[in-house]
Amino acid sequence: MKNTRKLLVISVIIALALVATFAVLNLTEDGNALIASNFVKNDATYKFDGIPETFKLTGTIPLNCTLCLEFHFEYQSRNSGYGDRKDAVVATVITNHKAKVVVEKGAITSAMLDDIWDMKAQRLIDSRNSPGDAGGEMVR
């Protein structure tokens, strides 16, 4: 019984330490950069055909609120288009992408790809000037 109680106390302490660590991560620039980076890497466009070795954080801009940051990323994909294009006919062309992700206190509030694709809503905002002729017609 005594060992069970010790084990329980140790488990609670470890759990609280983990929760505190994750909470603190959300309150740092590095933690928010990781949140933004994971968001882009889990976005349908990047997951479909993003080239991992081209993925990079290119800038961080502090915004006018507490713990609000805009992160800029760049990467290339192997085909044109946005979103999940598995059932679409796509042009096989290396396509450059620029993502802007706003994180406020650990939460993604805005995410745009090439200033025309809403990564949160997974929809085209504006088809003008799309890179690599990557219009929204190729989105599922």
N, C-alpha and C positions, 0 to 999 in steps of 0.2 A: 504494500500500500504506500509506503514511504517513497519507494522508487517511482511509482506511478505519479505521485504528486509532483516530484522533482521533474519528471519528464513533461508533465503538463505545464508547469511553470516555465521551463526552458522553451517549450513549443510556443507558448504565448509570447514570450520575449522575442523570439525569432520572428514570429508573425508581425509583431508591432514594429520591429526594426525594418522588415521588408516594406511594410506599408509606408513608414516614414521615408524610406529611401525613394520609393516611387513618387511620393508626394513632393519631395524636395527636387527630384529630377524635373518635374513639371514647372518648377519655379526658377529654373536656370536656363540660360541661353543654350547650353549644350543639350540639356534635356528636351527643350522645345525643338531644337534642330533635329534631334533623333526622331521625335514625333512627326515632324514635317517630312523628313527623309523616308520614314516607313510608310507614310501616307502616299507619297509619290510612287514608291516601289510597289505598293499594293494596288495602285490605280490600274484599271483595265488596259489603258494604252501601254504602259510600261510592262505590265505582266504579259501582254500579248506577244511583244517582240522587242522590248527594250534591250539594248546592248549594255550589260552590267559594267564592262570596263570603261564605258564613256560617261557613266553617271558621276556628277560632281556637284557639290555645293559651291555656288559662285558668288553669293553675297548674302548679307544679313542687314536688314534695315529696321532700326527701332521705330515703333509707331508711337502715336500720342496717347497711349494709355499704359497703365501699369502691366508689365509682363506681356506686352503685345509686340510681336516681331514678325516681319515679312522675310521669308527665306526664298532665295532664288536658286534654282537647280537647272542644270543642263544635262541632256543625254541624247543619244541617237537611237532610232529604232530601225528595224530592217525593212519596214514597209510603210507606205503612206496610210493616212487615216488616223482615227481616234477611237478609243474605246475598244470593246471586244469585237474584233472583225473576223472571227472564225468562219462565219457563213457569208462573208462578203468577198467580192473580187477586189483585190488590192494590187497596187503597183509595187513591184519589188524595187525599192529605191531607198537608199540610206536617207533618213529624214531626221533633221535636227529639231530638237524640242527644247523649249524653255518653260519651266514651271515656276509659278509664284504662289507660295503657300503662306497664309496668315495664320499664326497661332496666338491665341489669347489664353493665358493661364493654363496651358496644356491642352486646349481644345482647338481643332481646326475650324476657323470661321469662314475662310475663303480659300479656294484653290483653282487657279486658272492655268491652262496649258496653251502656250503660244498666243495668249490674249484672245483666243476665240473658242476654247473648249472649257466648259465648267466641269472640273474634275469631281466635284461633290454631286452635282446633278446628273453627270454623264450625258451632257447634251451640248450641241453646238450653239454658240452665242452669235457668231458672225462668220460667215464663210469667205469673206474677202481676205485676200492675202494669205491664204493657208499655205504652210510650207510643204514643198514636195507634192503640190496638187492634192493635198490631204483633206479634201472636203468632207463634210459630215455625211455625205451619201454612203460612205463606207462604214458607217457605224451600225451596229446591230441594234 
